[in-house]
Amino acid sequence: MTYAYDPEITPWLSMLPSGPVTGFQELRARSEEAVRGGLPSYEPDIAISTRDVTVPGPYGSPDVTIRIYAPAERDGLLPGLLYIHGGGFIMGSIEQFDATATRIADKAGTVVLSVEYRLAPEHPFPAGLEDCYTALAWTAKSASELGIDPARLGLAGESAGGGLAAAVTLLARDRGGPALCFQYLGVPELDDRLQTPSMRAYDDVPLWNSFATRVSWDCYLGEGRRGTTHVSPYAAPARAEDLSGLPPAFITACQYDPFRDEDIDYAQRLAHADVPTELVLYPGVLHGGLIPESALGRRVLADMIAALRRGLGV
């Protein structure tokens, strides 16, 4: 089909992967090729200190690595943000999303903790989710040592990381903590049923399409489980029946993204559950909307920082 893409992104479309995806190996190969082309970089305006820590893994599993980003000079306690990277549950790493975490620490003036969670299919649900919850619990427990104001602790994630952030938020509510003040869900992957109009339509868009989404969920849930009645809402937060009592949310969606409709629906359901919710739908762009050289790409980044500053009380 022909789509009304933002004119500023059209020169990039031919350079983006497209078409059907046969398996997670192909998606990982694409990711590795992109990494070989050079990771995004970001030079902060202020000095940002970074260090890696390992914390005991959940239920006797391997330790979880967390990279901590913090303004080197501070005056008093800062907000804390657990950041969960994207990658369809099967790709991505702290290193690949280092620029994003650094940007947030710099521009939002917060301590950022980026978690290296286990990836599917080698480690299907709930392994990655429990790693992320473990990182959140450790962050809350270590708030004083980290210089974090425990009343200003939030979660952020993008794509599959946004889905994991939504799921960790549900877990924190249902397990009685840690208390969260905010959730940022950037183009989140939320629904394994794949029945929305945008999911059915966008099987031919570049970068991320419905073919890739099927592979993603099959890896995360295990073959044959996608779309069945046995999927936990902690795996696919769109299935959660009760969204009340969750922290305020900021959700982004993109016009030509298979996740568009599930993201809009989740925002509507949060609002109906009396959760303060902001939703931004970006026109003419693909999943994530991040062609940084475009005006809309710069707007996505600016909106993220502004939302985090508001949500974390900076």
Buried (B, 14 or more C-beta within 10 A) or exposed (E): EEEEBBEBBEEBBEEBBBEEBEEBEBBBEBBEEBEEEEEBEBEBEEEBEBEEBEBEBBEEBEEBBBBBBBBEEEEEBBBBBBBBBBBBBBBBBBEBBBBBBBBBBBBBBBBBBBBBBBBBBEBBBBBBBBBBBBBBBBBBEBBEEBBBBBEBBBBBBBBBBBBBBBBBBBBBBEEEEBEBBBBBBBBBBBBBBBEBEBBEBBBEBBBBBBBBBBBBBBBBBEEEBBBEEEBBBBBBBBBBEEBEEBBBBBBBBBBBBBBBBBBBBBBEBBBEBEBEBBBBBBEBBBBBBBBEEBEBBEEBBEBBBBBBBBBBEB
